[in-house]
Amino acid sequence: MKKAIVLGFLMMSYLPSLLAAEGLVSVKSAFSVEETANRMEQVLTNQGMTIFNRINHSASAVKVGVELRDTVLLMFGNPKVGSPLMQCQQTVAIDLPQKALIWQDETAAVWVSYNQLEYLQTRHAMEGCEENIIKITKALDSIVQKSIK
C-alpha cells in the first residue's frame, strides 16, 4: 500500500513535465537560461542547499569551436537529505549531488531538466526510503516551480 501511494505521488509530480525521457523531468521556464539558473541558485541558497558547481556547457563548447545553445548545469544538494538515500542504497551516490540542467531548445524555449526520484529509486533498487523520496520530490518540484515562474 505504501509503495502504491509513493508511486502515485511520484507519477503525479511527473505529469506536469512537458518533455520526458526515461527518468527525466523537464519543465518549461518563462525566463532565459541565465535568469533561470540565477533564480534557481537563489532559491537553493534560500533553502539552505549547497551549490557545488555551476557549469556553463555552452561557454565551454565555444572554447573548443563548437556552437551550443545556452546550456547550464547546476549541481546542488544537502548531506542531510542525500546521505540517508545512500544508506538505503550506496550506489545512488553516483547520481548525487542533485543536478538541474537549464537549457534552450531549437525553438528558443528554456527548460529545466532533472532526474525523477522514482527513476533513481528503481535504478538503484532502493527500498525503505519512500519517505525521503517523497520529501526530495516535493522539494525539487518546489525549487523548480519557484525558479521558472
BANU-354936 format. One record per residue: x, y, z of N, C-alpha, C in turn; residue in three letters. Coordinates in steps of 0.2 Angstrom, whole numbers, plus 5000, padded with zeros to 4 digits. Atoms other than C-alpha are relative to their C-alpha. Example, Ala and Ser with C-alpha at 12.3 -4.5 7.8 and 13.67 -1.06 7.14 Angstrom:
2
+------+------+------+-------+-------+-------+------+------+------+---------+
| n_c1 | n_c2 | n_c3 | ca_c1 | ca_c2 | ca_c3 | c_c1 | c_c2 | c_c3 | residuo |
+------+------+------+-------+-------+-------+------+------+------+---------+
| 5004 | 4994 | 5000 |  5062 |  4978 |  5039 | 5004 | 5006 | 5000 |     ala |
| 4996 | 4994 | 4999 |  5068 |  4995 |  5036 | 4996 | 5005 | 5003 |     ser |
+------+------+------+-------+-------+-------+------+------+------+---------+
This chain:
149
+------+------+------+-------+-------+-------+------+------+------+---------+
| n_c1 | n_c2 | n_c3 | ca_c1 | ca_c2 | ca_c3 | c_c1 | c_c2 | c_c3 | residuo |
+------+------+------+-------+-------+-------+------+------+------+---------+
| 5004 | 4994 | 5000 |  5000 |  5000 |  5000 | 5004 | 5006 | 5000 |     met |
| 4995 | 4994 | 4999 |  5014 |  5012 |  5005 | 5003 | 5001 | 4993 |     lys |
| 4997 | 4999 | 5007 |  5023 |  5009 |  4988 | 4995 | 5003 | 4995 |     lys |
| 5005 | 4997 | 5004 |  5007 |  5012 |  4979 | 4999 | 5007 | 5001 |     ala |
| 5001 | 4993 | 4999 |  5005 |  5029 |  4987 | 5006 | 5004 | 4998 |     ile |
| 4994 | 4996 | 5002 |  5023 |  5034 |  4984 | 5000 | 5000 | 4992 |     val |
| 5000 | 5000 | 5007 |  5021 |  5028 |  4966 | 4995 | 5005 | 4997 |     leu |
| 5005 | 4995 | 5002 |  5005 |  5038 |  4964 | 5002 | 5007 | 5000 |     gly |
| 4997 | 4993 | 4999 |  5013 |  5054 |  4971 | 5005 | 5001 | 4995 |     phe |
| 4995 | 4999 | 5004 |  5028 |  5052 |  4961 | 4998 | 5001 | 4992 |     leu |
| 5003 | 5000 | 5007 |  5018 |  5049 |  4945 | 4997 | 5007 | 4999 |     met |
| 5003 | 4994 | 5001 |  5008 |  5065 |  4948 | 5005 | 5006 | 5000 |     met |
| 4995 | 4995 | 5001 |  5024 |  5075 |  4950 | 5003 | 5000 | 4993 |     ser |
| 4997 | 5001 | 5006 |  5029 |  5068 |  4934 | 4996 | 5003 | 4994 |     tyr |
| 5005 | 4998 | 5005 |  5014 |  5073 |  4924 | 5001 | 5007 | 4997 |     leu |
| 4999 | 4993 | 5003 |  5017 |  5092 |  4923 | 5006 | 5001 | 4995 |     pro |
| 4994 | 5000 | 5005 |  5033 |  5088 |  4913 | 4997 | 5000 | 4993 |     ser |
| 5002 | 4999 | 5007 |  5031 |  5094 |  4895 | 5004 | 4996 | 4996 |     leu |
| 4995 | 5004 | 5003 |  5046 |  5084 |  4889 | 5002 | 4994 | 5004 |     leu |
| 4998 | 5005 | 4996 |  5051 |  5067 |  4895 | 5004 | 4995 | 4996 |     ala |
| 4995 | 5005 | 5002 |  5065 |  5055 |  4893 | 4999 | 4995 | 5006 |     ala |
| 5001 | 5004 | 4994 |  5065 |  5040 |  4904 | 5004 | 5002 | 5006 |     glu |
| 4997 | 4998 | 4993 |  5068 |  5046 |  4922 | 5002 | 5007 | 5000 |     gly |
| 4998 | 4993 | 5000 |  5070 |  5064 |  4917 | 4993 | 5004 | 5000 |     leu |
| 5005 | 4995 | 5000 |  5058 |  5078 |  4921 | 5002 | 5006 | 4997 |     val |
| 4998 | 4993 | 5003 |  5058 |  5094 |  4910 | 4994 | 5004 | 5000 |     ser |
| 5006 | 4995 | 4999 |  5048 |  5109 |  4914 | 5002 | 5007 | 4997 |     val |
| 4999 | 4994 | 5004 |  5047 |  5125 |  4903 | 5001 | 5006 | 5005 |     lys |
| 4999 | 4994 | 4996 |  5054 |  5141 |  4911 | 4997 | 5006 | 4996 |     ser |
| 5002 | 4993 | 5003 |  5047 |  5159 |  4907 | 5006 | 5004 | 4999 |     ala |
| 4994 | 4995 | 5001 |  5065 |  5166 |  4908 | 5005 | 4997 | 4996 |     phe |
| 4995 | 5003 | 5004 |  5081 |  5164 |  4899 | 5004 | 4995 | 5004 |     ser |
| 4996 | 5005 | 4996 |  5094 |  5151 |  4904 | 5004 | 5003 | 5005 |     val |
| 4997 | 4997 | 4995 |  5104 |  5163 |  4913 | 4996 | 5002 | 5006 |     glu |
| 5004 | 4997 | 4995 |  5090 |  5171 |  4923 | 4997 | 4994 | 5004 |     glu |
| 5002 | 5006 | 4996 |  5083 |  5153 |  4927 | 5005 | 4998 | 5004 |     thr |
| 4995 | 5003 | 4996 |  5099 |  5147 |  4933 | 5002 | 5005 | 5006 |     ala |
| 4999 | 4995 | 4994 |  5102 |  5163 |  4944 | 4994 | 4999 | 5005 |     asn |
| 5006 | 5001 | 4995 |  5084 |  5161 |  4951 | 5000 | 4994 | 5004 |     arg |
| 4999 | 5006 | 4996 |  5087 |  5143 |  4955 | 5005 | 5000 | 5005 |     met |
| 4995 | 4999 | 4995 |  5103 |  5147 |  4963 | 4998 | 5003 | 5007 |     glu |
| 5003 | 4996 | 4995 |  5094 |  5160 |  4974 | 4995 | 4995 | 5004 |     gln |
| 5005 | 5004 | 4997 |  5080 |  5148 |  4978 | 5004 | 4994 | 5004 |     val |
| 4996 | 5005 | 4996 |  5093 |  5134 |  4983 | 5003 | 5003 | 5006 |     leu |
| 4996 | 4996 | 4994 |  5103 |  5146 |  4994 | 4995 | 5001 | 5005 |     thr |
| 5005 | 4998 | 4995 |  5087 |  5152 |  5002 | 4998 | 4994 | 5004 |     asn |
| 5002 | 5006 | 4996 |  5083 |  5134 |  5007 | 5005 | 4996 | 5003 |     gln |
| 4994 | 5003 | 4996 |  5100 |  5130 |  5014 | 5003 | 4995 | 4996 |     gly |
| 4996 | 5005 | 5004 |  5106 |  5120 |  5000 | 5007 | 5002 | 4998 |     met |
| 4993 | 4999 | 5003 |  5124 |  5119 |  4994 | 5000 | 5000 | 4993 |     thr |
| 4999 | 5000 | 5007 |  5128 |  5124 |  4977 | 5007 | 4998 | 4999 |     ile |
| 4993 | 5003 | 5001 |  5143 |  5113 |  4972 | 5003 | 5002 | 4994 |     phe |
| 4996 | 4998 | 5006 |  5146 |  5119 |  4955 | 4994 | 5003 | 4995 |     asn |
| 5004 | 4997 | 5006 |  5138 |  5129 |  4940 | 5005 | 4999 | 4994 |     arg |
| 4997 | 5001 | 5006 |  5144 |  5123 |  4923 | 4997 | 5003 | 4994 |     ile |
| 5003 | 4997 | 5006 |  5141 |  5133 |  4908 | 5003 | 4996 | 4994 |     asn |
| 4998 | 5004 | 5006 |  5142 |  5120 |  4894 | 5001 | 5004 | 4994 |     his |
| 5000 | 4996 | 5007 |  5139 |  5132 |  4880 | 5006 | 5004 | 5000 |     ser |
| 4994 | 4996 | 5000 |  5153 |  5143 |  4886 | 5006 | 4996 | 4999 |     ala |
| 4994 | 5005 | 5001 |  5165 |  5128 |  4887 | 5000 | 4998 | 4993 |     ser |
| 5001 | 5003 | 5007 |  5159 |  5122 |  4869 | 5004 | 5006 | 4996 |     ala |
| 4997 | 4995 | 5004 |  5164 |  5139 |  4862 | 5008 | 5000 | 5000 |     val |
| 4992 | 5000 | 5000 |  5182 |  5137 |  4868 | 5003 | 4995 | 4996 |     lys |
| 4997 | 5005 | 5004 |  5184 |  5122 |  4858 | 4997 | 5000 | 4993 |     val |
| 5003 | 4999 | 5007 |  5175 |  5129 |  4842 | 4993 | 4997 | 4999 |     gly |
| 5007 | 5003 | 5001 |  5158 |  5121 |  4845 | 4995 | 5005 | 5002 |     val |
| 5006 | 4995 | 4999 |  5142 |  5131 |  4844 | 4995 | 4995 | 5004 |     glu |
| 5005 | 5004 | 4996 |  5129 |  5125 |  4858 | 4996 | 5005 | 5002 |     leu |
| 5005 | 4996 | 4997 |  5113 |  5133 |  4863 | 5002 | 5001 | 5007 |     arg |
| 4999 | 4999 | 4993 |  5113 |  5140 |  4880 | 4999 | 4994 | 5004 |     asp |
| 5000 | 5006 | 4996 |  5116 |  5126 |  4892 | 5004 | 5000 | 5007 |     thr |
| 4996 | 4999 | 4993 |  5120 |  5127 |  4911 | 4998 | 4994 | 5004 |     val |
| 5002 | 5005 | 4995 |  5121 |  5113 |  4924 | 5002 | 5002 | 5007 |     leu |
| 4999 | 4999 | 4993 |  5119 |  5116 |  4942 | 5000 | 4994 | 5004 |     leu |
| 4999 | 5005 | 4995 |  5125 |  5104 |  4955 | 4999 | 5002 | 5007 |     met |
| 5002 | 4998 | 4993 |  5117 |  5105 |  4972 | 4998 | 4995 | 5005 |     phe |
| 5003 | 5005 | 4996 |  5112 |  5096 |  4987 | 5001 | 5002 | 5008 |     gly |
| 5000 | 4999 | 4993 |  5111 |  5094 |  5006 | 5002 | 4993 | 5003 |     asn |
| 4999 | 5006 | 4997 |  5120 |  5080 |  5015 | 4995 | 4997 | 5005 |     pro |
| 5005 | 5002 | 4996 |  5106 |  5079 |  5027 | 4994 | 4996 | 4997 |     lys |
| 5005 | 5004 | 5004 |  5095 |  5073 |  5013 | 5003 | 4995 | 4996 |     val |
| 4997 | 5005 | 5004 |  5107 |  5064 |  5002 | 5003 | 4994 | 5003 |     gly |
| 4997 | 5005 | 4996 |  5116 |  5054 |  5015 | 4995 | 4994 | 5002 |     ser |
| 5005 | 5006 | 4999 |  5100 |  5044 |  5020 | 4998 | 4996 | 4994 |     pro |
| 5001 | 5004 | 5006 |  5097 |  5039 |  5002 | 5006 | 4995 | 4999 |     leu |
| 4994 | 5005 | 5000 |  5115 |  5032 |  5002 | 5000 | 4995 | 5005 |     met |
| 5001 | 5006 | 4995 |  5111 |  5022 |  5017 | 4995 | 4995 | 4998 |     gln |
| 5005 | 5005 | 5003 |  5096 |  5014 |  5008 | 5004 | 4996 | 4995 |     cys |
| 4997 | 5004 | 5005 |  5107 |  5010 |  4993 | 5006 | 5004 | 4998 |     gln |
| 4994 | 4996 | 5001 |  5125 |  5016 |  4992 | 5001 | 5002 | 4993 |     gln |
| 4998 | 4998 | 5007 |  5126 |  5016 |  4973 | 4996 | 5006 | 4997 |     thr |
| 5003 | 4994 | 5002 |  5114 |  5031 |  4972 | 5005 | 5006 | 5000 |     val |
| 4995 | 4995 | 5000 |  5129 |  5041 |  4976 | 5003 | 5002 | 4993 |     ala |
| 4997 | 4999 | 5006 |  5134 |  5040 |  4958 | 4995 | 5006 | 4997 |     ile |
| 5005 | 4995 | 5003 |  5118 |  5051 |  4954 | 5000 | 5006 | 5005 |     asp |
| 5000 | 4995 | 4995 |  5122 |  5063 |  4969 | 5006 | 5004 | 4999 |     leu |
| 5005 | 4995 | 4998 |  5123 |  5078 |  4971 | 4995 | 5000 | 4995 |     pro |
| 5005 | 4998 | 5005 |  5107 |  5083 |  4963 | 5002 | 5004 | 4994 |     gln |
| 4998 | 4996 | 5005 |  5108 |  5091 |  4946 | 4994 | 5003 | 4997 |     lys |
| 5006 | 4997 | 5004 |  5097 |  5103 |  4936 | 5004 | 5003 | 4994 |     ala |
| 4997 | 4998 | 5006 |  5101 |  5106 |  4918 | 4995 | 5005 | 4997 |     leu |
| 5004 | 4994 | 5002 |  5094 |  5123 |  4912 | 5003 | 5001 | 4992 |     ile |
| 4998 | 5000 | 5007 |  5094 |  5123 |  4893 | 4995 | 5003 | 4995 |     trp |
| 5005 | 4997 | 5005 |  5087 |  5131 |  4877 | 5000 | 4995 | 4994 |     gln |
| 5001 | 5004 | 5005 |  5079 |  5121 |  4864 | 5001 | 5003 | 4993 |     asp |
| 5000 | 4998 | 5007 |  5079 |  5123 |  4845 | 4995 | 5006 | 4998 |     glu |
| 5005 | 4994 | 5001 |  5064 |  5135 |  4846 | 5001 | 5006 | 5005 |     thr |
| 4998 | 4994 | 4996 |  5072 |  5146 |  4859 | 4996 | 4999 | 5007 |     ala |
| 5004 | 5001 | 4994 |  5061 |  5139 |  4873 | 5006 | 4997 | 5005 |     ala |
| 4996 | 5001 | 4995 |  5070 |  5137 |  4890 | 4997 | 4994 | 5005 |     val |
| 5002 | 5005 | 4996 |  5069 |  5121 |  4900 | 5004 | 4999 | 5006 |     trp |
| 4996 | 5003 | 4995 |  5074 |  5114 |  4917 | 4999 | 4993 | 5001 |     val |
| 5000 | 5007 | 5000 |  5078 |  5096 |  4917 | 5003 | 4997 | 5006 |     ser |
| 4997 | 5003 | 4995 |  5081 |  5085 |  4932 | 4998 | 4992 | 5001 |     tyr |
| 5002 | 5007 | 5000 |  5081 |  5066 |  4937 | 4994 | 5000 | 5005 |     asn |
| 5006 | 5002 | 4996 |  5065 |  5059 |  4943 | 5002 | 4996 | 5006 |     gln |
| 4998 | 5004 | 4995 |  5067 |  5052 |  4960 | 4998 | 4993 | 5000 |     leu |
| 5003 | 5007 | 5001 |  5056 |  5037 |  4956 | 5005 | 4996 | 4995 |     glu |
| 4995 | 5003 | 5004 |  5069 |  5033 |  4942 | 5006 | 4998 | 5004 |     tyr |
| 4994 | 5001 | 4996 |  5083 |  5034 |  4954 | 4999 | 4994 | 5005 |     leu |
| 5002 | 5005 | 4996 |  5074 |  5023 |  4966 | 5000 | 4993 | 4997 |     gln |
| 5000 | 5006 | 5004 |  5071 |  5010 |  4953 | 5007 | 4998 | 4997 |     thr |
| 4994 | 5002 | 5003 |  5088 |  5011 |  4945 | 5005 | 4997 | 5005 |     arg |
| 4995 | 5002 | 4995 |  5097 |  5008 |  4962 | 4996 | 4995 | 5005 |     his |
| 5003 | 5005 | 4996 |  5084 |  4996 |  4969 | 5000 | 5002 | 5007 |     ala |
| 5000 | 4997 | 4993 |  5081 |  5007 |  4984 | 4994 | 4998 | 5003 |     met |
| 5006 | 5002 | 4996 |  5069 |  5000 |  4997 | 5001 | 5003 | 5007 |     glu |
| 5000 | 4997 | 4994 |  5064 |  5008 |  5013 | 5001 | 5007 | 5001 |     gly |
| 4999 | 4993 | 5000 |  5067 |  5026 |  5008 | 4994 | 5004 | 4997 |     cys |
| 5005 | 4996 | 5003 |  5050 |  5031 |  5002 | 4998 | 5007 | 5003 |     glu |
| 5001 | 4993 | 4997 |  5048 |  5045 |  5015 | 5005 | 5005 | 4997 |     glu |
| 4995 | 4995 | 5003 |  5064 |  5053 |  5009 | 4999 | 5001 | 4993 |     asn |
| 5001 | 4998 | 5007 |  5060 |  5051 |  4991 | 4994 | 5004 | 4999 |     ile |
| 5006 | 4996 | 5000 |  5043 |  5059 |  4994 | 5003 | 5007 | 5002 |     ile |
| 4997 | 4994 | 4998 |  5052 |  5073 |  5003 | 5004 | 5004 | 4995 |     lys |
| 4996 | 4997 | 5005 |  5065 |  5076 |  4990 | 4996 | 5002 | 4994 |     ile |
| 5004 | 4999 | 5006 |  5052 |  5075 |  4976 | 4997 | 5007 | 5001 |     thr |
| 5003 | 4993 | 4999 |  5042 |  5089 |  4984 | 5005 | 5006 | 5000 |     lys |
| 4995 | 4995 | 5000 |  5057 |  5099 |  4987 | 5003 | 5002 | 4993 |     ala |
| 4997 | 4998 | 5007 |  5064 |  5098 |  4969 | 4994 | 5003 | 4996 |     leu |
| 5006 | 4997 | 5004 |  5046 |  5102 |  4962 | 5000 | 5007 | 5002 |     asp |
| 5001 | 4993 | 4998 |  5045 |  5117 |  4973 | 5006 | 5005 | 4998 |     ser |
| 4994 | 4996 | 5002 |  5063 |  5123 |  4969 | 4999 | 5002 | 4993 |     ile |
| 5000 | 4999 | 5008 |  5060 |  5121 |  4950 | 4994 | 5005 | 4999 |     val |
| 5006 | 4995 | 5001 |  5042 |  5130 |  4951 | 5002 | 5007 | 5002 |     gln |
| 4998 | 4993 | 4997 |  5050 |  5145 |  4961 | 5005 | 5003 | 4995 |     lys |
| 4994 | 4998 | 5004 |  5064 |  5146 |  4948 | 4997 | 5002 | 4993 |     ser |
| 5003 | 4999 | 5007 |  5053 |  5146 |  4932 | 4995 | 5005 | 4999 |     ile |
| 5005 | 4996 | 5000 |  5039 |  5157 |  4936 | 5001 | 5007 | 5002 |     lys |
+------+------+------+-------+-------+-------+------+------+------+---------+
